[in-house]
Amino acid sequence: MPNRSQEENELIILNALRQAGEAGLDIDAIHNALFGQGEQSKSLTKKLLERLKSRGHLRVKMGRSGLAYVITPGH
């Protein structure tokens, strides 16, 4: 498998999130979309989300069921 740049990895993550749902996902839904039911650490998911949020790819929205992460338009 070839090495990918950080930008390519971010695009892969955004595509996975986009396929999982566009209405906004909570942290558990994002974890399942990225890692399935595996034993990956939830802190890894939070780190990915914080990096994408700091780069302007995601925003946090308050929904009826709590916080939801939404992909910003144009990303």
N, C-alpha and C positions, 0 to 999 in steps of 0.2 A: 504494500500500500504506500503510495507516495506521501511525502510530507505536505501538509497544507499550511497556508498562511493563516494568521489570526482572522483576517477579514473573510477568508473562505470558510473557516469554522463558524464565524458569526452568521454568515449567510445560510449555512446548513441548519443552525439552531433556529434562525428566524423562519426558515421554510418548514421545519418540523412544527413550530408553534402555530404557524399560519394554517397548516393542514389540520391541526388539532382543534382549531376553533377560532373564529374571528370576533366573537362577542366579548372576549375577555376570559382569562383563565386564572384560577386561584393557584397557589403554590403547589398543592397536591396534584392538580391536573397537569401543570407544567412538568413536574417531576415524572409523572407517568408517561407524558408525551415524549420526553427526552430519554428516559432510562427504562421505561416499562415497569414491571413489577420487581425489578432487580434490587440488589442490595446497595446500590450507589448511595452515597451520602447526600442527605438533603442540604447540607451546608454547601456542597458543590453546586447544587441547583441555585441556591441563593447567591453564590459568588458569580455565576453566569448571568443571572438576572441583574445584579448590581452593575456588572461591567456593561451589559447592553443598555441599561438605563442611563449610565453615565455618558455613554456615547450617543444618546438620543434616539436609540432604536425602539425603546419601550417607555411607556409611562404607566403610572399607577393610578387606577381609578377606583373610587369607592362605589361599590355596587350594593345591591340588596343583601347579598350573602357575605359581604365583607370586601376586602381588598381584591382587586383584579388587575392583572397585567395586560396591557393592550399595546399592540404594535402601532407605532406612530405612522401616519400616512407618508408614503414615499419610501418606506423601508421594506 
